[in-house]
Amino acid sequence: MSNVAVVYWSDTGNTEAMAKFVAEGIQSAGGSAEIITADNFGPDRVSAYDAIAFGCPAMGDEILEEDIFEPMFTAVEGLLSGKKVGIFGSYDWGDGQWMRDWEERVKADGAVIVNGEGLIVNETPSDDDLELCKSLGAKLAE
């Protein structure tokens, strides 16, 4: 059984909803999921998980949230080499550049991105989007 952390930051609740469905997908595939807010995760916790899903919406000029999520992610990214990672988040403007930039960072860290790319949804996740979140979780649990 895979032990997977679902680490997220959410302002409007959209990314939080995605995190819950990623966790549901992990559990439905037989894995163990722990949902953790970004302010409660750090380098000391990375090795406890077989895989990690990170969720953060686009902020400002299509960047990761700067006060809580970015410092946490910067602190753990050097420990992701060889780890199975999923990344997800919502946005309501732009074209997803924050996710493409984030994907490059994760790949540069040597992590294995599940699905080969991040999962993004525009604003509130639809039922189809939430099914994609479950699918991401199931792949993380494999």
Number of C-alpha atoms within 10 A of each C-alpha: 12 17 18 26 25 28 25 27 24 20 11 12 15 20 26 23 16 30 30 20 21 30 27 23 26 30 21 15 19 15 20 19 25 16 16 15 18 21 14 11 19 16 15 10 11 18 11 11 17 18 27 25 24 22 27 29 30 20 16 11 10 18 17 23 17 11 9 15 23 15 15 18 18 13 14 16 18 14 16 21 15 13 18 21 28 28 25 23 29 26 21 14 13 11 11 20 13 21 25 12 13 17 19 12 14 21 17 14 17 16 21 19 21 18 14 12 19 20 20 24 21 17 16 17 20 11 9 9 17 21 17 20 28 24 20 26 31 20 20 29 25 14
